[in-house]
């Protein structure tokens, strides 16, 4: 009997290790290298793809960004994680402000997965005024605010097939490799962003 019990414990341990290994392997496999692989992946997983695919997905490293102290800001020097980028201009009013609030609600509703996602606000000129800066700091205290030139931001988004002007507000999903893979505009809702993010987090490491 002790030998049977020991053999059973060994089998259970091996099974657990196999499951963990398979999960990690699947997670890394689920980070595709091209927009075609991205579409194929999400199609196989059964998602409705509520956001707009960026094709090809532009790298965040290719977009010059600066923080509020005018220092270069780069995502690739930080811990890899999924990101929600809210894109706007000036004081982040209108659609930009709506997406900033919606992204906060989405982040909260992610629950135990919230720590895997960071929100970032990307603003084109003009710089936000004192009242806007205070509002953003109070309502979104843990959100980095970074700046990009309007022309560079428009070119970067156009590279993924997304038209943008400083009057537009957008939300983007950026994967842990720093690639913008999904976009959400005035036609989308926070529910669309939440559903896609939950799906992506479920099948990624």
WOCOR-V366681 format. One record per residue. N is the residue number from 1. RES is the residue in three letters. PSI is psi in degrees with one decimal (* if undefined). Layout:
# WOCOR-V366681
n:N res:RES psi:PSI
n:N res:RES psi:PSI
This chain:
# WOCOR-V366681
n:1 res:UNK psi:-44.8
n:2 res:UNK psi:-37.6
n:3 res:UNK psi:-39.8
n:4 res:UNK psi:-42.8
n:5 res:UNK psi:-41.6
n:6 res:UNK psi:-40.1
n:7 res:UNK psi:-38.5
n:8 res:UNK psi:-40.8
n:9 res:UNK psi:-39.4
n:10 res:UNK psi:-40.9
n:11 res:UNK psi:-40.0
n:12 res:UNK psi:-40.8
n:13 res:UNK psi:-45.0
n:14 res:UNK psi:-39.9
n:15 res:UNK psi:-42.8
n:16 res:UNK psi:-43.0
n:17 res:UNK psi:-39.1
n:18 res:UNK psi:-40.3
n:19 res:UNK psi:-44.7
n:20 res:UNK psi:-45.1
n:21 res:UNK psi:-42.8
n:22 res:UNK psi:-38.3
n:23 res:UNK psi:-44.4
n:24 res:UNK psi:-42.7
n:25 res:UNK psi:-43.0
n:26 res:UNK psi:-41.0
n:27 res:UNK psi:-44.6
n:28 res:UNK psi:-34.0
n:29 res:UNK psi:-27.8
n:30 res:UNK psi:3.4
n:31 res:UNK psi:91.3
n:32 res:UNK psi:163.9
n:33 res:UNK psi:0.6
n:34 res:UNK psi:159.4
n:35 res:UNK psi:-31.9
n:36 res:UNK psi:-42.7
n:37 res:UNK psi:-36.5
n:38 res:UNK psi:-47.4
n:39 res:UNK psi:-41.1
n:40 res:UNK psi:-42.4
n:41 res:UNK psi:-52.5
n:42 res:UNK psi:-29.5
n:43 res:UNK psi:-42.2
n:44 res:UNK psi:-33.1
n:45 res:UNK psi:-6.9
n:46 res:UNK psi:18.0
n:47 res:UNK psi:156.8
n:48 res:UNK psi:-3.9
n:49 res:UNK psi:63.9
n:50 res:UNK psi:-32.2
n:51 res:UNK psi:170.0
n:52 res:UNK psi:128.1
n:53 res:UNK psi:137.3
n:54 res:UNK psi:124.1
n:55 res:UNK psi:112.8
n:56 res:UNK psi:158.3
n:57 res:UNK psi:116.8
n:58 res:UNK psi:145.3
n:59 res:UNK psi:134.8
n:60 res:UNK psi:-27.2
n:61 res:UNK psi:-20.6
n:62 res:UNK psi:-3.9
n:63 res:UNK psi:114.1
n:64 res:UNK psi:121.3
n:65 res:UNK psi:147.2
n:66 res:UNK psi:144.3
n:67 res:UNK psi:-174.0
n:68 res:UNK psi:-15.7
n:69 res:UNK psi:13.9
n:70 res:UNK psi:26.5
n:71 res:UNK psi:147.5
n:72 res:UNK psi:136.7
n:73 res:UNK psi:123.6
n:74 res:UNK psi:133.5
n:75 res:UNK psi:-27.5
n:76 res:UNK psi:-9.8
n:77 res:UNK psi:6.3
n:78 res:UNK psi:176.4
n:79 res:UNK psi:129.6
n:80 res:UNK psi:131.3
n:81 res:UNK psi:165.0
n:82 res:UNK psi:148.9
n:83 res:UNK psi:145.5
n:84 res:UNK psi:114.2
n:85 res:UNK psi:122.9
n:86 res:UNK psi:123.4
n:87 res:UNK psi:129.8
n:88 res:UNK psi:-155.2
n:89 res:UNK psi:157.5
n:90 res:UNK psi:-122.4
n:91 res:UNK psi:3.5
n:92 res:UNK psi:58.6
n:93 res:UNK psi:178.9
n:94 res:UNK psi:-133.3
n:95 res:UNK psi:-36.4
n:96 res:UNK psi:-48.2
n:97 res:UNK psi:-37.7
n:98 res:UNK psi:-41.9
n:99 res:UNK psi:-32.0
n:100 res:UNK psi:-43.2
n:101 res:UNK psi:-42.0
n:102 res:UNK psi:-38.5
n:103 res:UNK psi:-33.2
n:104 res:UNK psi:-43.8
n:105 res:UNK psi:-41.2
n:106 res:UNK psi:-45.2
n:107 res:UNK psi:-43.5
n:108 res:UNK psi:-41.8
n:109 res:UNK psi:-11.5
n:110 res:UNK psi:-16.0
n:111 res:UNK psi:-122.2
n:112 res:UNK psi:-16.5
n:113 res:UNK psi:0.9
n:114 res:UNK psi:-33.5
n:115 res:UNK psi:-14.7
n:116 res:UNK psi:-2.6
n:117 res:UNK psi:136.7
n:118 res:UNK psi:139.8
n:119 res:UNK psi:140.1
n:120 res:UNK psi:134.3
n:121 res:UNK psi:121.6
n:122 res:UNK psi:118.6
n:123 res:UNK psi:133.1
n:124 res:UNK psi:164.7
n:125 res:UNK psi:157.0
n:126 res:UNK psi:164.7
n:127 res:UNK psi:145.7
n:128 res:UNK psi:145.8
n:129 res:UNK psi:174.0
n:130 res:UNK psi:-41.4
n:131 res:UNK psi:-41.3
n:132 res:UNK psi:-42.5
n:133 res:UNK psi:-41.1
n:134 res:UNK psi:-41.8
n:135 res:UNK psi:-46.5
n:136 res:UNK psi:-41.5
n:137 res:UNK psi:-37.5
n:138 res:UNK psi:-45.0
n:139 res:UNK psi:-24.5
n:140 res:UNK psi:64.7
n:141 res:UNK psi:-22.2
n:142 res:UNK psi:15.0
n:143 res:UNK psi:117.2
n:144 res:UNK psi:136.2
n:145 res:UNK psi:118.1
n:146 res:UNK psi:158.1
n:147 res:UNK psi:146.6
n:148 res:UNK psi:146.4
n:149 res:UNK psi:142.8
n:150 res:UNK psi:-46.7
n:151 res:UNK psi:-42.1
n:152 res:UNK psi:-40.1
n:153 res:UNK psi:-42.8
n:154 res:UNK psi:-41.8
n:155 res:UNK psi:-42.0
n:156 res:UNK psi:-44.6
n:157 res:UNK psi:-38.2
n:158 res:UNK psi:-30.0
n:159 res:UNK psi:-22.5
n:160 res:UNK psi:7.8
n:161 res:UNK psi:16.0
n:162 res:UNK psi:123.2
n:163 res:UNK psi:135.5
n:164 res:UNK psi:140.9
n:165 res:UNK psi:163.1
n:166 res:UNK psi:-16.7
n:167 res:UNK psi:-15.5
n:168 res:UNK psi:149.8
n:169 res:UNK psi:139.6
n:170 res:UNK psi:155.7
n:171 res:UNK psi:139.2
n:172 res:UNK psi:145.1
n:173 res:UNK psi:124.7
n:174 res:UNK psi:129.9
n:175 res:UNK psi:172.8
n:176 res:UNK psi:-16.5
n:177 res:UNK psi:-0.6
n:178 res:UNK psi:22.6
n:179 res:UNK psi:129.6
n:180 res:UNK psi:116.1
n:181 res:UNK psi:-27.3
n:182 res:UNK psi:144.5
n:183 res:UNK psi:149.7
n:184 res:UNK psi:127.8
n:185 res:UNK psi:-158.2
n:186 res:UNK psi:-17.4
n:187 res:UNK psi:-12.5
n:188 res:UNK psi:170.2
n:189 res:UNK psi:170.8
n:190 res:UNK psi:-30.7
n:191 res:UNK psi:-37.8
n:192 res:UNK psi:-46.6
n:193 res:UNK psi:-44.0
n:194 res:UNK psi:-44.8
n:195 res:UNK psi:-44.8
n:196 res:UNK psi:-43.2
n:197 res:UNK psi:-44.1
n:198 res:UNK psi:-40.9
n:199 res:UNK psi:-45.4
n:200 res:UNK psi:-41.7
n:201 res:UNK psi:-32.9
n:202 res:UNK psi:-35.1
n:203 res:UNK psi:22.2
n:204 res:UNK psi:157.1
n:205 res:UNK psi:*
